[in-house]
């Protein structure tokens, strides 16, 4: 067994076991300075149209998620967020939920012993991982049959994977994102004596 395979299995097991215990930080941290909000755009009301015959009801769309207040301060590209949401809804929402919220019972293993997909919205363990680790999990999927995550390498482009990760980060509450950014993504190096 290679050390890389061992590392990947350890990572997944830690990810799965931590999902049920993880909670976003309780303390409210000082968020980075926010960019000023764009001016409100007044939308025009379209002219009334004649009534159309009733058609089959459209499937219920997922309720849009309200973005965190300091999303602009994260400097995440709005274009990447939009593209990532589209890729996510097409490929990931059926397992992780339309807004990354997962489904009830995600903390309990199924009959096959595998854990269901966890939430990605900041309410579970995903934010405990660096961008590099999230990318690797999407590319390679769950190792050794530990979970049900399929490998997306070759099915999604590098750009699509990157965009999905940006969209997922846009879901995280401000305090969760700040802790992730400072303690996980840009973890300070230990001081040398």
NORSULCOR-V127965 format. One record per helix or strand. SS is the DSSP state (H for helix, E for strand). FROM is the first residue (numbers start at 1). TO is the last residue. If there is no record, write none. Layout:
SS&FROM&TO / SS&FROM&TO
//
This chain:
H&3&19 / H&71&74 / H&78&91 / H&93&96 / E&109&109 / E&115&115 / H&126&128 / H&131&140 / H&143&145 / E&147&147 / E&153&153 / E&156&156 / H&158&171 / H&174&185
//
